[in-house]
Amino acid sequence: MKRVSLSDKSFDLLNTLFLLIILVLIVYPLVFVLSASISDPTAVSSGEMWLWPVDITFEGYQRVFAEASIWRGYGNTILYTLVGTAIHLFVLLPCAYALSRKELMAKKAILWFFLFTMLFNGGLIPTYLIVKSLGMLDTMWAIVIPNVVGAWSILVARTFFQQSIPDQLVEASKIDGASDFYIFIRVILPLSLPIIAVMALFHAVGLWNQYFNALIYLSDRDKFPLQLILREILVVNQMQLNDPTAGGGAESLVDQVKTAGLIKYAVIIVSSLPLLLVYPFIQRYFVQGVLIGSIKE
């Protein structure tokens, strides 16, 4: 057996300790927020609860889910995320694959056209006017169409196709009489599951978490996504704290402060849990796609 030198052992030990520290820094906030959402607010504010729940209570979740609009917001967000991600992949994958092919004419000019959008954009007012002129105000399309695909996503997917799809495979398919469309659907896409998973996850997370576009473009409350509904709950709760006569009812100010803390942590869990549950199932593709897609030419 090959002997491991002392320097290698020291490096492995330091590397392991460093990774453990990173793991603790990442996991601790997640555990803390989850525990704080079901703990007595007094124990949280006093520092008695620092990791595990203390005096478990589900009042924060009860207050959040007591809002009927929560479930409608969940449904809207799921719809926007699924439709927006599907459109994102439908536009992104053919574009990135075409830019990865050597035979594409004016490829560099087209690529610089996309790169230009990473440096400059029209701003909020011109974007709003375009959305309005297209008749998308107060519709689902105002959420899913703007920023449907970005230059960064195109560059990562293009690099993946260049590094992972052999030119010989495409040439062999053409010799067998396959068209470009057939090659893309039956040959390229089945080999591209890692980058598809990565791009789908990135865009889905962005759609799931966004509230600004909904705040700007939507006025019908029945179409509000989950994040906007949760924002309303936090804002209303804060208003009640600032003005106890604004709807606090018989609750004392101390009770309202305690409830506000529970609601704050419960809102974080409610908005983040679905993505945390989905991620483990695509982690394998996610890691592989990021590593391959990040290789430069």
ZADO-1210 file (C-alpha; in nm, 4 decimals, padded with zeros to 6 digits):
<atoms>
<atom x="00.0000" y="00.0000" z="00.0000" code="MET" pos="1"/>
<atom x="00.1161" y="00.3482" z="-00.0775" code="LYS" pos="2"/>
<atom x="00.2203" y="00.5386" z="00.2335" code="ARG" pos="3"/>
<atom x="00.0515" y="00.8715" z="00.2923" code="VAL" pos="4"/>
<atom x="00.2937" y="01.1480" z="00.3802" code="SER" pos="5"/>
<atom x="00.2510" y="01.3648" z="00.6865" code="LEU" pos="6"/>
<atom x="00.1826" y="01.6702" z="00.4724" code="SER" pos="7"/>
<atom x="-00.0997" y="01.4880" z="00.2922" code="ASP" pos="8"/>
<atom x="-00.2518" y="01.3793" z="00.6236" code="LYS" pos="9"/>
<atom x="-00.2306" y="01.7346" z="00.7533" code="SER" pos="10"/>
<atom x="-00.3940" y="01.8692" z="00.4398" code="PHE" pos="11"/>
<atom x="-00.6765" y="01.6134" z="00.4603" code="ASP" pos="12"/>
<atom x="-00.7346" y="01.7002" z="00.8261" code="LEU" pos="13"/>
<atom x="-00.7417" y="02.0743" z="00.7638" code="LEU" pos="14"/>
<atom x="-00.9629" y="02.0278" z="00.4600" code="ASN" pos="15"/>
<atom x="-01.2053" y="01.8141" z="00.6601" code="THR" pos="16"/>
<atom x="-01.2187" y="02.0686" z="00.9414" code="LEU" pos="17"/>
<atom x="-01.2762" y="02.3495" z="00.6927" code="PHE" pos="18"/>
<atom x="-01.5624" y="02.1623" z="00.5254" code="LEU" pos="19"/>
<atom x="-01.7177" y="02.0826" z="00.8645" code="LEU" pos="20"/>
<atom x="-01.7107" y="02.4513" z="00.9538" code="ILE" pos="21"/>
<atom x="-01.8772" y="02.5385" z="00.6224" code="ILE" pos="22"/>
<atom x="-02.1385" y="02.2679" z="00.6852" code="LEU" pos="23"/>
<atom x="-02.2179" y="02.4070" z="01.0305" code="VAL" pos="24"/>
<atom x="-02.2437" y="02.7620" z="00.8945" code="LEU" pos="25"/>
<atom x="-02.4945" y="02.6435" z="00.6337" code="ILE" pos="26"/>
<atom x="-02.6996" y="02.3994" z="00.8416" code="VAL" pos="27"/>
<atom x="-02.7245" y="02.5971" z="01.1657" code="TYR" pos="28"/>
<atom x="-02.9364" y="02.8860" z="01.0253" code="PRO" pos="29"/>
<atom x="-03.1765" y="02.6343" z="00.8694" code="LEU" pos="30"/>
<atom x="-03.2169" y="02.4407" z="01.1943" code="VAL" pos="31"/>
<atom x="-03.2450" y="02.7625" z="01.3964" code="PHE" pos="32"/>
<atom x="-03.5223" y="02.9066" z="01.1781" code="VAL" pos="33"/>
<atom x="-03.7144" y="02.5778" z="01.1837" code="LEU" pos="34"/>
<atom x="-03.6826" y="02.5509" z="01.5623" code="SER" pos="35"/>
<atom x="-03.7686" y="02.9185" z="01.6152" code="ALA" pos="36"/>
<atom x="-04.0869" y="02.8803" z="01.4099" code="SER" pos="37"/>
<atom x="-04.2259" y="02.6276" z="01.6612" code="ILE" pos="38"/>
<atom x="-04.0693" y="02.7612" z="01.9824" code="SER" pos="39"/>
<atom x="-04.1941" y="03.0008" z="02.2467" code="ASP" pos="40"/>
<atom x="-04.1017" y="03.3523" z="02.1202" code="PRO" pos="41"/>
<atom x="-03.9805" y="03.4478" z="02.4681" code="THR" pos="42"/>
<atom x="-03.7274" y="03.1630" z="02.4624" code="ALA" pos="43"/>
<atom x="-03.6104" y="03.2715" z="02.1169" code="VAL" pos="44"/>
<atom x="-03.5676" y="03.6393" z="02.2038" code="SER" pos="45"/>
<atom x="-03.3954" y="03.5614" z="02.5359" code="SER" pos="46"/>
<atom x="-03.1468" y="03.3245" z="02.3729" code="GLY" pos="47"/>
<atom x="-03.2736" y="03.0199" z="02.5612" code="GLU" pos="48"/>
<atom x="-03.3547" y="02.8555" z="02.2282" code="MET" pos="49"/>
<atom x="-03.0352" y="02.8393" z="02.0261" code="TRP" pos="50"/>
<atom x="-03.0754" y="02.5082" z="01.8383" code="LEU" pos="51"/>
<atom x="-03.3596" y="02.2771" z="01.9411" code="TRP" pos="52"/>
<atom x="-03.7237" y="02.3875" z="01.9952" code="PRO" pos="53"/>
<atom x="-03.8260" y="02.5089" z="02.3413" code="VAL" pos="54"/>
<atom x="-04.1910" y="02.5008" z="02.4585" code="ASP" pos="55"/>
<atom x="-04.3210" y="02.3879" z="02.1184" code="ILE" pos="56"/>
<atom x="-04.6120" y="02.5853" z="01.9754" code="THR" pos="57"/>
<atom x="-04.7639" y="02.5939" z="01.6270" code="PHE" pos="58"/>
<atom x="-04.9423" y="02.9251" z="01.6685" code="GLU" pos="59"/>
<atom x="-04.7268" y="03.0903" z="01.4007" code="GLY" pos="60"/>
<atom x="-04.8275" y="02.8336" z="01.1400" code="TYR" pos="61"/>
<atom x="-05.1897" y="02.8548" z="01.2521" code="GLN" pos="62"/>
<atom x="-05.1864" y="03.2297" z="01.1993" code="ARG" pos="63"/>
<atom x="-05.0235" y="03.1967" z="00.8572" code="VAL" pos="64"/>
<atom x="-05.2506" y="02.9205" z="00.7269" code="PHE" pos="65"/>
<atom x="-05.5585" y="03.0867" z="00.8719" code="ALA" pos="66"/>
<atom x="-05.5356" y="03.3204" z="00.5741" code="GLU" pos="67"/>
<atom x="-05.7422" y="03.1673" z="00.2937" code="ALA" pos="68"/>
<atom x="-05.5304" y="03.3553" z="00.0419" code="SER" pos="69"/>
<atom x="-05.2274" y="03.1416" z="00.1380" code="ILE" pos="70"/>
<atom x="-05.3609" y="02.8404" z="-00.0494" code="TRP" pos="71"/>
<atom x="-05.4561" y="03.0501" z="-00.3509" code="ARG" pos="72"/>
<atom x="-05.1076" y="03.2011" z="-00.3457" code="GLY" pos="73"/>
<atom x="-04.9547" y="02.8537" z="-00.3325" code="TYR" pos="74"/>
<atom x="-05.1577" y="02.7492" z="-00.6350" code="GLY" pos="75"/>
<atom x="-05.0648" y="03.0620" z="-00.8299" code="ASN" pos="76"/>
<atom x="-04.6958" y="03.0249" z="-00.7486" code="THR" pos="77"/>
<atom x="-04.6920" y="02.6583" z="-00.8507" code="ILE" pos="78"/>
<atom x="-04.8646" y="02.7494" z="-01.1790" code="LEU" pos="79"/>
<atom x="-04.6270" y="03.0383" z="-01.2508" code="TYR" pos="80"/>
<atom x="-04.3235" y="02.8251" z="-01.1644" code="THR" pos="81"/>
<atom x="-04.4233" y="02.5288" z="-01.3814" code="LEU" pos="82"/>
<atom x="-04.5313" y="02.7348" z="-01.6830" code="VAL" pos="83"/>
<atom x="-04.2392" y="02.9767" z="-01.6557" code="GLY" pos="84"/>
<atom x="-03.9815" y="02.6987" z="-01.6225" code="THR" pos="85"/>
<atom x="-04.1278" y="02.5114" z="-01.9197" code="ALA" pos="86"/>
<atom x="-04.1103" y="02.8254" z="-02.1380" code="ILE" pos="87"/>
<atom x="-03.7580" y="02.8938" z="-02.0095" code="HIS" pos="88"/>
<atom x="-03.6328" y="02.5500" z="-02.1167" code="LEU" pos="89"/>
<atom x="-03.8242" y="02.5660" z="-02.4457" code="PHE" pos="90"/>
<atom x="-03.6406" y="02.8871" z="-02.5401" code="VAL" pos="91"/>
<atom x="-03.3057" y="02.8223" z="-02.3728" code="LEU" pos="92"/>
<atom x="-03.2111" y="02.4735" z="-02.4920" code="LEU" pos="93"/>
<atom x="-03.2521" y="02.5226" z="-02.8710" code="PRO" pos="94"/>
<atom x="-03.0799" y="02.8624" z="-02.8493" code="CYS" pos="95"/>
<atom x="-02.7824" y="02.7315" z="-02.6507" code="ALA" pos="96"/>
<atom x="-02.7465" y="02.4245" z="-02.8716" code="TYR" pos="97"/>
<atom x="-02.7521" y="02.6329" z="-03.1892" code="ALA" pos="98"/>
<atom x="-02.4817" y="02.8631" z="-03.0502" code="LEU" pos="99"/>
<atom x="-02.2670" y="02.5605" z="-02.9669" code="SER" pos="100"/>
<atom x="-02.2584" y="02.4410" z="-03.3298" code="ARG" pos="101"/>
<atom x="-01.9594" y="02.5429" z="-03.5405" code="LYS" pos="102"/>
<atom x="-02.1621" y="02.5626" z="-03.8587" code="GLU" pos="103"/>
<atom x="-02.3906" y="02.8402" z="-03.7290" code="LEU" pos="104"/>
<atom x="-02.3307" y="03.1550" z="-03.9346" code="MET" pos="105"/>
<atom x="-02.2519" y="03.4800" z="-03.7484" code="ALA" pos="106"/>
<atom x="-02.2323" y="03.2871" z="-03.4229" code="LYS" pos="107"/>
<atom x="-02.0005" y="03.5370" z="-03.2542" code="LYS" pos="108"/>
<atom x="-02.2174" y="03.8333" z="-03.3508" code="ALA" pos="109"/>
<atom x="-02.5274" y="03.6636" z="-03.2115" code="ILE" pos="110"/>
<atom x="-02.3405" y="03.5726" z="-02.8939" code="LEU" pos="111"/>
<atom x="-02.2264" y="03.9317" z="-02.8404" code="TRP" pos="112"/>
<atom x="-02.5878" y="04.0388" z="-02.8877" code="PHE" pos="113"/>
<atom x="-02.6807" y="03.8222" z="-02.5888" code="PHE" pos="114"/>
<atom x="-02.3801" y="03.9341" z="-02.3855" code="LEU" pos="115"/>
<atom x="-02.4827" y="04.2963" z="-02.4328" code="PHE" pos="116"/>
<atom x="-02.7952" y="04.2297" z="-02.2245" code="THR" pos="117"/>
<atom x="-02.5748" y="04.1284" z="-01.9285" code="MET" pos="118"/>
<atom x="-02.4304" y="04.4799" z="-01.9173" code="LEU" pos="119"/>
<atom x="-02.7237" y="04.7004" z="-02.0152" code="PHE" pos="120"/>
<atom x="-03.1022" y="04.6870" z="-01.9797" code="ASN" pos="121"/>
<atom x="-03.3871" y="04.9249" z="-02.0442" code="GLY" pos="122"/>
<atom x="-03.4884" y="04.9695" z="-01.6812" code="GLY" pos="123"/>
<atom x="-03.8192" y="04.9376" z="-01.5010" code="LEU" pos="124"/>
<atom x="-04.0244" y="05.2058" z="-01.6774" code="ILE" pos="125"/>
<atom x="-03.9522" y="05.0933" z="-02.0384" code="PRO" pos="126"/>
<atom x="-04.0095" y="04.7322" z="-01.9330" code="THR" pos="127"/>
<atom x="-04.3419" y="04.8252" z="-01.7750" code="TYR" pos="128"/>
<atom x="-04.4484" y="05.0120" z="-02.0901" code="LEU" pos="129"/>
<atom x="-04.3612" y="04.7099" z="-02.3050" code="ILE" pos="130"/>
<atom x="-04.5554" y="04.4731" z="-02.0784" code="VAL" pos="131"/>
<atom x="-04.8499" y="04.7116" z="-02.0876" code="LYS" pos="132"/>
<atom x="-04.8392" y="04.7539" z="-02.4667" code="SER" pos="133"/>
<atom x="-04.8400" y="04.3753" z="-02.5075" code="LEU" pos="134"/>
<atom x="-05.1563" y="04.3505" z="-02.2970" code="GLY" pos="135"/>
<atom x="-04.9926" y="04.1379" z="-02.0289" code="MET" pos="136"/>
<atom x="-05.0725" y="04.3573" z="-01.7291" code="LEU" pos="137"/>
<atom x="-05.2609" y="04.1727" z="-01.4554" code="ASP" pos="138"/>
<atom x="-05.2054" y="03.8369" z="-01.6261" code="THR" pos="139"/>
<atom x="-04.9866" y="03.5357" z="-01.5607" code="MET" pos="140"/>
<atom x="-04.7715" y="03.6255" z="-01.8627" code="TRP" pos="141"/>
<atom x="-04.6461" y="03.9410" z="-01.6913" code="ALA" pos="142"/>
<atom x="-04.4794" y="03.7107" z="-01.4383" code="ILE" pos="143"/>
<atom x="-04.3409" y="03.4339" z="-01.6615" code="VAL" pos="144"/>
<atom x="-04.2475" y="03.6130" z="-01.9860" code="ILE" pos="145"/>
<atom x="-04.0152" y="03.8977" z="-01.8708" code="PRO" pos="146"/>
<atom x="-03.6671" y="03.7592" z="-01.8030" code="ASN" pos="147"/>
<atom x="-03.7751" y="03.4204" z="-01.9362" code="VAL" pos="148"/>
<atom x="-03.4142" y="03.3486" z="-02.0295" code="VAL" pos="149"/>
<atom x="-03.0885" y="03.5267" z="-01.9535" code="GLY" pos="150"/>
<atom x="-02.7495" y="03.5487" z="-02.1177" code="ALA" pos="151"/>
<atom x="-02.5832" y="03.3681" z="-01.8265" code="TRP" pos="152"/>
<atom x="-02.8093" y="03.0645" z="-01.8706" code="SER" pos="153"/>
<atom x="-02.7376" y="03.0583" z="-02.2437" code="ILE" pos="154"/>
<atom x="-02.3612" y="03.0693" z="-02.1857" code="LEU" pos="155"/>
<atom x="-02.3671" y="02.7869" z="-01.9293" code="VAL" pos="156"/>
<atom x="-02.5890" y="02.5633" z="-02.1434" code="ALA" pos="157"/>
<atom x="-02.3842" y="02.6414" z="-02.4549" code="ARG" pos="158"/>
<atom x="-02.0642" y="02.5407" z="-02.2766" code="THR" pos="159"/>
<atom x="-02.2263" y="02.2178" z="-02.1631" code="PHE" pos="160"/>
<atom x="-02.3245" y="02.1267" z="-02.5194" code="PHE" pos="161"/>
<atom x="-01.9757" y="02.2082" z="-02.6462" code="GLN" pos="162"/>
<atom x="-01.8011" y="02.0024" z="-02.3794" code="GLN" pos="163"/>
<atom x="-02.0410" y="01.7076" z="-02.3510" code="SER" pos="164"/>
<atom x="-02.1846" y="01.6446" z="-02.6979" code="ILE" pos="165"/>
<atom x="-01.9215" y="01.5025" z="-02.9389" code="PRO" pos="166"/>
<atom x="-01.9294" y="01.6422" z="-03.2913" code="ASP" pos="167"/>
<atom x="-01.8837" y="01.2876" z="-03.4198" code="GLN" pos="168"/>
<atom x="-02.2179" y="01.1887" z="-03.2681" code="LEU" pos="169"/>
<atom x="-02.3997" y="01.4653" z="-03.4540" code="VAL" pos="170"/>
<atom x="-02.2159" y="01.3880" z="-03.7787" code="GLU" pos="171"/>
<atom x="-02.2962" y="01.0183" z="-03.7516" code="ALA" pos="172"/>
<atom x="-02.6633" y="01.0999" z="-03.7012" code="SER" pos="173"/>
<atom x="-02.6645" y="01.3215" z="-04.0102" code="LYS" pos="174"/>
<atom x="-02.4988" y="01.0470" z="-04.2148" code="ILE" pos="175"/>
<atom x="-02.7845" y="00.8180" z="-04.1100" code="ASP" pos="176"/>
<atom x="-03.0270" y="01.0736" z="-04.2505" code="GLY" pos="177"/>
<atom x="-03.1443" y="01.2396" z="-03.9299" code="ALA" pos="178"/>
<atom x="-03.2570" y="01.6007" z="-03.9493" code="SER" pos="179"/>
<atom x="-03.1326" y="01.8704" z="-03.7130" code="ASP" pos="180"/>
<atom x="-03.4659" y="01.8717" z="-03.5322" code="PHE" pos="181"/>
<atom x="-03.4628" y="01.4925" z="-03.4906" code="TYR" pos="182"/>
<atom x="-03.1025" y="01.5016" z="-03.3646" code="ILE" pos="183"/>
<atom x="-03.1871" y="01.7685" z="-03.1072" code="PHE" pos="184"/>
<atom x="-03.4977" y="01.5895" z="-02.9761" code="ILE" pos="185"/>
<atom x="-03.3846" y="01.2253" z="-02.9859" code="ARG" pos="186"/>
<atom x="-03.0074" y="01.2508" z="-02.9415" code="VAL" pos="187"/>
<atom x="-02.9092" y="01.5772" z="-02.7708" code="ILE" pos="188"/>
<atom x="-03.1840" y="01.6176" z="-02.5092" code="LEU" pos="189"/>
<atom x="-03.1536" y="01.2649" z="-02.3606" code="PRO" pos="190"/>
<atom x="-02.7813" y="01.3329" z="-02.3066" code="LEU" pos="191"/>
<atom x="-02.8467" y="01.6733" z="-02.1511" code="SER" pos="192"/>
<atom x="-03.0410" y="01.5833" z="-01.8365" code="LEU" pos="193"/>
<atom x="-02.7798" y="01.7396" z="-01.6029" code="PRO" pos="194"/>
<atom x="-02.7921" y="02.0849" z="-01.7618" code="ILE" pos="195"/>
<atom x="-03.1705" y="02.0640" z="-01.7999" code="ILE" pos="196"/>
<atom x="-03.2019" y="01.9946" z="-01.4262" code="ALA" pos="197"/>
<atom x="-02.9660" y="02.2820" z="-01.3393" code="VAL" pos="198"/>
<atom x="-03.1383" y="02.5380" z="-01.5592" code="MET" pos="199"/>
<atom x="-03.4844" y="02.4225" z="-01.4494" code="ALA" pos="200"/>
<atom x="-03.3896" y="02.4509" z="-01.0827" code="LEU" pos="201"/>
<atom x="-03.2286" y="02.7941" z="-01.1182" code="PHE" pos="202"/>
<atom x="-03.5246" y="02.9398" z="-01.3031" code="HIS" pos="203"/>
<atom x="-03.7835" y="02.7672" z="-01.0840" code="ALA" pos="204"/>
<atom x="-03.6184" y="02.9069" z="-00.7698" code="VAL" pos="205"/>
<atom x="-03.6220" y="03.2539" z="-00.9218" code="GLY" pos="206"/>
<atom x="-03.9902" y="03.2293" z="-01.0117" code="LEU" pos="207"/>
<atom x="-04.0821" y="03.0787" z="-00.6759" code="TRP" pos="208"/>
<atom x="-03.9114" y="03.3541" z="-00.4774" code="ASN" pos="209"/>
<atom x="-03.9930" y="03.6568" z="-00.6880" code="GLN" pos="210"/>
<atom x="-04.2507" y="03.9069" z="-00.5723" code="TYR" pos="211"/>
<atom x="-04.1344" y="04.2322" z="-00.7337" code="PHE" pos="212"/>
<atom x="-04.2807" y="04.1632" z="-01.0787" code="ASN" pos="213"/>
<atom x="-04.6098" y="04.0631" z="-00.9188" code="ALA" pos="214"/>
<atom x="-04.6040" y="04.3804" z="-00.7095" code="LEU" pos="215"/>
<atom x="-04.5543" y="04.5913" z="-01.0239" code="ILE" pos="216"/>
<atom x="-04.7685" y="04.4145" z="-01.2819" code="TYR" pos="217"/>
<atom x="-05.0542" y="04.2516" z="-01.0866" code="LEU" pos="218"/>
<atom x="-05.3497" y="04.4306" z="-00.9261" code="SER" pos="219"/>
<atom x="-05.5969" y="04.1406" z="-00.8984" code="ASP" pos="220"/>
<atom x="-05.5392" y="03.9857" z="-00.5549" code="ARG" pos="221"/>
<atom x="-05.6656" y="03.6474" z="-00.6780" code="ASP" pos="222"/>
<atom x="-05.3559" y="03.6287" z="-00.9016" code="LYS" pos="223"/>
<atom x="-05.1003" y="03.7171" z="-00.6347" code="PHE" pos="224"/>
<atom x="-04.8200" y="03.4601" z="-00.5892" code="PRO" pos="225"/>
<atom x="-04.7321" y="03.3128" z="-00.2503" code="LEU" pos="226"/>
<atom x="-04.4445" y="03.5520" z="-00.1819" code="GLN" pos="227"/>
<atom x="-04.6676" y="03.8560" z="-00.2232" code="LEU" pos="228"/>
<atom x="-04.9312" y="03.7067" z="00.0068" code="ILE" pos="229"/>
<atom x="-04.6675" y="03.6328" z="00.2720" code="LEU" pos="230"/>
<atom x="-04.5319" y="03.9846" z="00.2345" code="ARG" pos="231"/>
<atom x="-04.8803" y="04.1216" z="00.2986" code="GLU" pos="232"/>
<atom x="-04.9114" y="03.9127" z="00.6148" code="ILE" pos="233"/>
<atom x="-04.5817" y="04.0473" z="00.7471" code="LEU" pos="234"/>
<atom x="-04.6687" y="04.4069" z="00.6552" code="VAL" pos="235"/>
<atom x="-05.0142" y="04.3898" z="00.8179" code="VAL" pos="236"/>
<atom x="-04.8671" y="04.2291" z="01.1285" code="ASN" pos="237"/>
<atom x="-04.6013" y="04.5026" z="01.1517" code="GLN" pos="238"/>
<atom x="-04.8685" y="04.7715" z="01.1122" code="MET" pos="239"/>
<atom x="-05.0576" y="04.6227" z="01.4037" code="GLN" pos="240"/>
<atom x="-04.7415" y="04.6380" z="01.6142" code="LEU" pos="241"/>
<atom x="-04.6841" y="05.0031" z="01.5272" code="ASN" pos="242"/>
<atom x="-05.0494" y="05.0910" z="01.5867" code="ASP" pos="243"/>
<atom x="-05.2228" y="04.8576" z="01.8366" code="PRO" pos="244"/>
<atom x="-05.5606" y="05.0122" z="01.7448" code="THR" pos="245"/>
<atom x="-05.5236" y="04.9081" z="01.3781" code="ALA" pos="246"/>
<atom x="-05.6697" y="04.5639" z="01.4274" code="GLY" pos="247"/>
<atom x="-05.4886" y="04.3998" z="01.7130" code="GLY" pos="248"/>
<atom x="-05.8146" y="04.3288" z="01.8915" code="GLY" pos="249"/>
<atom x="-05.7938" y="04.2139" z="02.2505" code="ALA" pos="250"/>
<atom x="-05.4337" y="04.1019" z="02.2154" code="GLU" pos="251"/>
<atom x="-05.1896" y="04.2896" z="02.4304" code="SER" pos="252"/>
<atom x="-04.8873" y="04.4512" z="02.2709" code="LEU" pos="253"/>
<atom x="-04.6600" y="04.1892" z="02.4279" code="VAL" pos="254"/>
<atom x="-04.8665" y="03.9074" z="02.2750" code="ASP" pos="255"/>
<atom x="-04.8582" y="04.0784" z="01.9370" code="GLN" pos="256"/>
<atom x="-04.4787" y="04.1048" z="01.9519" code="VAL" pos="257"/>
<atom x="-04.4535" y="03.7340" z="02.0351" code="LYS" pos="258"/>
<atom x="-04.6900" y="03.6409" z="01.7534" code="THR" pos="259"/>
<atom x="-04.4959" y="03.8599" z="01.5111" code="ALA" pos="260"/>
<atom x="-04.1795" y="03.6625" z="01.5805" code="GLY" pos="261"/>
<atom x="-04.3561" y="03.3301" z="01.5257" code="LEU" pos="262"/>
<atom x="-04.5150" y="03.4500" z="01.2030" code="ILE" pos="263"/>
<atom x="-04.1808" y="03.5785" z="01.0724" code="LYS" pos="264"/>
<atom x="-04.0093" y="03.2415" z="01.1113" code="TYR" pos="265"/>
<atom x="-04.3156" y="03.0453" z="00.9967" code="ALA" pos="266"/>
<atom x="-04.3318" y="03.2518" z="00.6770" code="VAL" pos="267"/>
<atom x="-03.9674" y="03.1642" z="00.5987" code="ILE" pos="268"/>
<atom x="-04.0379" y="02.7919" z="00.6375" code="ILE" pos="269"/>
<atom x="-04.3641" y="02.8029" z="00.4412" code="VAL" pos="270"/>
<atom x="-04.1974" y="02.9773" z="00.1470" code="SER" pos="271"/>
<atom x="-03.8770" y="02.7680" z="00.1445" code="SER" pos="272"/>
<atom x="-03.9881" y="02.4150" z="00.2342" code="LEU" pos="273"/>
<atom x="-04.1185" y="02.3074" z="-00.1112" code="PRO" pos="274"/>
<atom x="-03.7838" y="02.3861" z="-00.2783" code="LEU" pos="275"/>
<atom x="-03.5890" y="02.2133" z="00.0009" code="LEU" pos="276"/>
<atom x="-03.8009" y="01.9016" z="-00.0539" code="LEU" pos="277"/>
<atom x="-03.7502" y="01.9002" z="-00.4316" code="VAL" pos="278"/>
<atom x="-03.3759" y="01.9656" z="-00.4385" code="TYR" pos="279"/>
<atom x="-03.2531" y="01.6244" z="-00.3075" code="PRO" pos="280"/>
<atom x="-03.4205" y="01.4469" z="-00.5994" code="PHE" pos="281"/>
<atom x="-03.2250" y="01.6435" z="-00.8611" code="ILE" pos="282"/>
<atom x="-02.9041" y="01.7013" z="-00.6663" code="GLN" pos="283"/>
<atom x="-02.7129" y="01.4431" z="-00.8711" code="ARG" pos="284"/>
<atom x="-02.7935" y="01.6183" z="-01.1995" code="TYR" pos="285"/>
<atom x="-02.7457" y="01.9608" z="-01.0410" code="PHE" pos="286"/>
<atom x="-02.3861" y="01.9020" z="-00.9293" code="VAL" pos="287"/>
<atom x="-02.2870" y="01.7345" z="-01.2569" code="GLN" pos="288"/>
<atom x="-02.4444" y="02.0061" z="-01.4688" code="GLY" pos="289"/>
<atom x="-02.2836" y="02.2916" z="-01.2777" code="VAL" pos="290"/>
<atom x="-01.9365" y="02.1360" z="-01.2969" code="LEU" pos="291"/>
<atom x="-01.9582" y="02.0593" z="-01.6675" code="ILE" pos="292"/>
<atom x="-02.1361" y="02.3815" z="-01.7608" code="GLY" pos="293"/>
<atom x="-01.8747" y="02.5899" z="-01.5832" code="SER" pos="294"/>
<atom x="-01.5784" y="02.4600" z="-01.7864" code="ILE" pos="295"/>
<atom x="-01.4465" y="02.7333" z="-02.0117" code="LYS" pos="296"/>
<atom x="-01.3314" y="02.6949" z="-02.3659" code="GLU" pos="297"/>
</atoms>
